[in-house]
C-alpha cells in the first residue's frame, strides 16, 4: 500500500493479554497438586475428610484434554509417573481412567513432589501460555489492518525541519545588487572623456597621466585616486550611478593643487563607472545547523527562522532574506542530516535497569532495520517485544502493536515487520528467567552479606578461643 493518508499512518492495534483456558487449567492442576500433598493417616480422619471435601470443590479436568490444549507443557505428562499423588482422586467420577497406587512414598515425599510440579505448572503458564495466545490474536488482527509494513510501505508526509537538523544551503547566483554601495577595498572601473587635451609634445607618460580609463582601488579612507593630474575623490558608500555624478561634478569644478597647479574646470566631462567585481560580499554554501531557537546563520547576512518549515518554505524564506544583499537571490536547500526525528529502542535489563538507544528517522525503517542497528537482541532479551506509538495530545490511550520476532526472522513473514514512524518506541522485554534470577539475587544479596559477616565473625571468635586454649605457659600462647 502506497499513500499519504493519515489513517494508514495512525492506525494501531492494542494488545490486551487476557486469561484463557491454559491459565485456568494450570491453576486448577496446581491447586489440586498442593491439596493432594496433604498427608493422610489413619489416625487423622478429620484431615482426610478435609482434603476430600476440597478436592470435590476444585473442578476436575481430564488429563488428556489438558495435554491437547497445552502442548507446551510436557511437564504435565510427568503426573502419570507419580500415581501415588492422587491428583484427581479415586472418588472423582469425571476422570475417564483410574489411578493405581504403584509407588509407595511417605507423606513428606508426596508433598515435596506435588509442590515442585505445581510450581513448574504455574511458571510455564506465566512464561508462555497467556502471552502466546494474546500475541497470536493481536497479530491476526493487525494483519487485517492498514498499518504500513514491509512490502506495503506508506509515503511519509512532507518533512518539516527542526533543531538540530543540518541543512545544505547553496547560493546559486551570488551577485551584488545594483543599489549596493561601494566600500573600501573595492575595485571600480572608471572611464572619462573630454578631459585635459593632449599636447603634441607630451610624452607617453604624460599622456597616460591625463587619461582616466582603468581599474581604480577604493582606499581605506573611501577615496579613489585618479592620478596626479586629477587628484582624489571620495566615493565610499555611493552606488555606481551616484559615483558617475560625483566624478562629473568634480571634474567640472576647478581645484588648486598643493603644488599650485590648477586642474579641473572641464566643460562637458563624460564619466562611466562600474564595479570590477560584481560578486556578493560572502558566498553562502555548505552545512548549516538549525539552532535551538529554530534559526540558521547565513554569515554576514544575518539569521533566518526555518523551524517547522518544509524545504520549499525554507528556500523561499532564505531567498527573501537575501533579497536585500544579493541580486535575484536563488538558493538550493536540502537536508544533510535528519537529527530531529528519532526512533527509540528500549531494552529491558531484567530488573537491573533499561537501556535506551536512539536512531535517526529517515523514512523507510522497519522493525528489522531498527534492531539491526543494535546488532539484534541482547543476551538478556526475550522475543517478546512491541511498538508503542505516541498517542495524540490529551489522550491516555496506549497505542501498541505486538511484534512476532520469530515470524519476521525465521519465517520471513512481514505481518509484524511494521514501518516505523517518528517517535515510535520499540520495547524489548527481558527474559523471564533472567529477570527472576536478577530479582532473587537482588533480594538475597543483602542477607547473604549479613550471613557472611556473621559467619566470618563467628569463625574469628572461634579461632581466637582455640588459640587461647592451646597456648602454653610462659605467656607465649594465644592468637598473637
N, C-alpha and C positions, 0 to 999 in steps of 0.2 A: 504494500500500500504506500503510495507516494502522495502526499497532500500537505496542505498547510492548515488544515482545520484544527482549531483549538481542542475540539472534543477528542481527537485522536491523540493529542499530546497530553491531555489531562486525565484520561480515563485510567482508573486504577482498580485493583481488586483487593478487597480486605479479607485477610485470612484470620478466622477465629477458630481456635482449637477447642473442640467440644468432646466431652467424654463419649465413648462409643461402647459397643458390645465387648471389645477386648478389655477395656479397663474394668468394666463391671465384672466380667468373668474372672479376671485375675484377682480382683479384690475379694470376690466370694471364695475362690480357692484358697487365698492366703488366710482368710478368716477361718475357714474350716480346718486348715492345717494347724493353725495356732490352737483352736479349741480342741482338736483331736489330740494335741500334745499333752492335754491334762491327764495326769496319771490316774488310773482307776485301779483300786484294790478292793479285795473282798470285804475288808473291814471298814471301808469308807463308802457306804451305799449312797449317802447324800451327794457326794461329789460326782459319782457316776450318774445319778439321776439328773444332776445339773448339766452335765456335759451332753447327755442325750437330748434334753429339752432344748439346749442351744442349737444343737445340730439340726433339730427339726425346724427351727425358725429360719436358719440360713438356707436360702434356695439351693437346690442341688441341680447341677447340670451334667449331662453325660460327658464323659471324658473325651469320647470320640468327636463330639461336636466342638469342644474346646480346641482340640488339636486341629480340626479342619478350619476353624475360624481364626486361630492364632498359629499359623505355621512357623512364625518366627520364634516360638517359644519351645524349643526341643527339650527344655528342662522339665516341662510338664510330663513328658513321657517317662521321666525317672520315677514318677509316682508308682508306676507299675512294679518297680523293683522293691518298693517298700510297702507291701500289702499290710504289714502289721501296723501301719499308721492309722488305718481305718478312716481314710479321707472322706469317703462318702457314707460310711457306717453300714452295718448289716441291716439296721432297721429301716433303711430307705428303700422304698419300693419303686423309685423313679430311675434307679440305675439299672441298665439293661444287662449287666453282668454282675457276678458275685465275687467277693473277695475272700480268699482263704488265707488263713494265718500260716505262713510258711517260715517266717523268721521270728524267732523269739528274742525279744530285747527287753531291756529294762525300761521303766518309765522315763528315766533320765535320758537314755539314748533316743527314745522316741521324741522327746521334747526338743532335743538339740537338732535332730534331723528335720523335724517339722518347721522349726523356726528358720533354718537355713533355706529350705525350699520356699517358704513364704517370702523371705527377703529377696530371693532371686526372682520370684514372680513379679513382685512389685517393682524391682529395679528394671526388669525387662519391659514392663508396661510403661514406666516413665521414660525409658530410653528410646523406644521405637514405636510402640503401637499407636498412641494417640497422635503423635506428630506426623507419622507417615500417612495415616488416614486423612488428616486435615490437609496435608500438603498435596496429596493426590486430588482431593476435592477442589482445592484452590487452583491447582494447575489446570484441571479440566475446565474450570470456569473461566480462567484467563485465556485459554486457547480460543474461546469463542468471542473474546472482546477485540476491540480495535486498537489495542495498545501497540505502539511501534516496537518491532523486534527484528532480529536478524532475518534477512531475506524479505522483510516487509517494513523497510525503514520509512520514516516520515521526514519531510522537508522541515528544517528548522526555521523559525521566524527570523525576520531581518535582525541581524546582530547590531546591538547598541553598545557602544564603547563605554567603558567606565574605568576608574582607577583600580589597579595600576596597569592597565593595558599599555602596550608600546605601539605607537603608530609610526608608519613610514610616510613622511611628507616630503614630496619633491616639488620644487618650484620649476615649472616647465619653462616659462619665459621670465627672465629677470631683467627688466628694462626700467630705467628711471622714468618717472612721469615728466611730462613737459613743464609742469609747474614746480619742479624740484629746483631749489636754489643752488647756486654754485657755492662750493665750500672750498676751504683752504686745502691745497693738495690736488685739486682737480686740474686737468689739462683742458684748455679751451682752444679751439681753432678760430683765429681772428683774421679776417681779410678786409682790407681797407683800400679805397681808391680816391682819386682827386686830392692827394696829399702833396707833400713837398715835391716840386718838379725836379727832374734830373738835370744836372749841369753837364754839358758835353765834356767838360774837363774832369768830371768826377771819376775817380777810380771805382773799381768793382766793390771795394769795401764800403765806400761812401754810398754807393747806390743801394747796397744791401741794408745799410742803416736807415735809409729813407723809405724802405719797403716794409709794410706791415702785412705779412702773409705767412702764417705758420702756426705751430702749437706753442702756447704760452702757459707756463705754470703759475697757478694762483699761489702767491706766497702766504706765509703764516699770518701776516698782518691783513690778508684779504685783498691785496693789490696785485695787479698784473703789470709787469714791466714791458713796455713796448719798445724799449731800446733807448739809447742816449739822445736820439733826435726828438722823441715824443714824450718821454718821461713815463711815470707810473700812474695807474688809475685804480681806485678801489672799486671792486665789483662783487665782493663776497655777499652771499645772501640773495642775489638777484638771479632772475631767470635769464635764459639766453636772449630772449626778446628785449628784456629790460637792459641787459648789458649793451645791446646794439644802440639803444637810445642814449645810454650814458656815454659811450665812446664817441658817438656822433656829436653830442653836445660838447664833450671835452675837446674834440679836435676843432670845433668852430670857434672856440674861445682862445684868445691869446694868453700865453703863460710866459713868465720870466724865469729862466733857469738860474741855477746857482752860479753859473759861470758868466751871467749877464746876457746870455743869448736869449732871444725871443723866439718862441715856437708856437704853433697853432694859428688860429685865425683863418682857417681854410673855409672857403665859401660853401661848397657843396660836398662835404665828405660822404662817402658811401661805405658803410660798415656792415659786415656779415659775421655773426658769431654762432658757433655750435660747439657741442661737447665732444671731446675726443673719445671719451669712454662713456657709453650710454648704459653700462651695466649698473644694476642696483647696488646699493651700499653693501648688502650682505646676501649671500646665497643661502636659501632655505633648502636644506637637503639632509637626509639621514633619519636616525631614530629620534623619536620624541615621546618621552614618558608622560603619561597623564598624571598630573599631581593629585594629591589627596583632595584638593579643592576643586578638581574637575577641569583644570586648565592645562594647556600645553604652552611651552615657551617657544617663541619664534625669534629669539635673539634680540637684536636692536629694534625689532618691530613690535615688541611687547608680547602679551599673552592673550589667548583666546579661549573661551569656555567651550568645551566639547563633550562633557559627560552626559550620557543618556542619548546621544545622537547616533544616527546611522552614518555610514561612510559618506553617503551623498550629502547629508546635512553638515558633516564635518568639512567636506570640500567647499561647500557654499560659505560656511562661516569663516574659514581661513581666507578664501579669496576676497570676501567682503572686508575682512580686517586688513588685508594687504593692499586694498584698493587705493589708499592714500599715499602709499610708499612705493608701489610698483605699478608700472603702466600695464593695464589689461592683464592683471594677475591671473595665472592659471596654474593650479597645483594638482598633483596626483596623490591620493591618500589610500593607504592600505593598512591592515592590522598585521604587525610583525609578531607580536606575542599576545596570546589570549590568556591574560592573567586574572581577569575579574570574575570569570565564570569558572566554578570549580565543581568537582565530584569528590565526595568523601568516602573513604574506605575505613570502616571501624572494625577492628579485630578484637574480639573478647579474649581477655587473658586468663579466663577461668578462675576469677576471684582475686587475681593479683594485678588488676588494672586493665585498661583498654588502650589500644594503640590506634591513632588516627593518622591517616595518610591522605593528602590532598593531591588530586590530579587535575591538570587544566582541561577545561571543556573545549573541544574543537568541533563538535557537531556530529560525529559518527561513531562514538564509542558505544560498545555493548558491554554486558556484564563480563564476558570472557576477556575483552580487551582491557578492562579495568583491573581484573585480577592478574592478568599477565604482567602488568606494570609493577606488581609487588611480588612477582615470581610465585604466584599461586598461593595455596593455603599453607599456613604455618603449622609446625608440629602439634600445637595445642588446639588447632581449629577443628571443628566438626564440619560436616557437609550441610548443616542447617544454616541457611542464610536467607536474607530477604532484602528488598529495596524499600526504603522509607522515603516517599516523595513529599516535599514540603506542601503543606495544606495552605489554602488561601488565608489571608489575614482575617482574624476574627472567628475562625472555626477551630474546634478542638477535635475534629475527626481525623484519625490517623489514616494515611493512605499507604498501605503496604502491599507489596507484591512478592510472593514467595518465589524462590529460585531452586530449581531442581538441578543441582550441580552434576549429579551422575548422568542425567539425561543430556546435559549440554556437552560434557567432556567425553563420556564413554559411548553414548548412542548418537551424538550429533543431532539431537532434537533441539530445534530452535524456539520452542514454545515459550520458554522462560529466559531465553537469552535476549533480554529487553534492550531496547535502545535507551541510553541514559540521557537525562536532561540536566540542565544546570541546577545545582543544589541537591541532587539525589544523594542519599546515604545508603551505602551497601553495608549492612551489618552482618558479620560473620560470627556465629555463636561458637563458643568454646566446646570442646569435647566434654561430655558429662562426667566421664571417669577422671579426666584431668581436673575438672572443677571440683569433683568430690575429693580427690587426693589433696588438692590445694586447701580445701576447706578443713579437712581433717588435720593437715599439717599446721594450719593457722590456729586451730583450736587447741591441739595437743602440744604445740611447741612451748607455750609458757609453762605448762605443767611439767613438761619434760625438763626444762631448765631448772625448775624448782626442785623436782625429784633428784636431778643430777647433782644439784648443790647439796641437797640433804645427804645423798649417798656419799659424796665427797667429804662432807663434814664428818659423817659417821665413821668413814674409813680413816680419816685423820685422827679422830679421837681414839679409835682402837689401836692405831699404830703408836700413838703416844703412850697409851696404857700398857701395851705389850712391851714397849721399850723400857718403861719404868719397872715392870715386874721382872724383866730378865736381866736387870743391872746387877753388878757385883759390888762388893764392899769397896771402900776407899773413895767413894764419890765418883767413880769413873763410869757408872751405869747411866742409863737414861737414853732419851732420844738424841740429845745433843752430845 
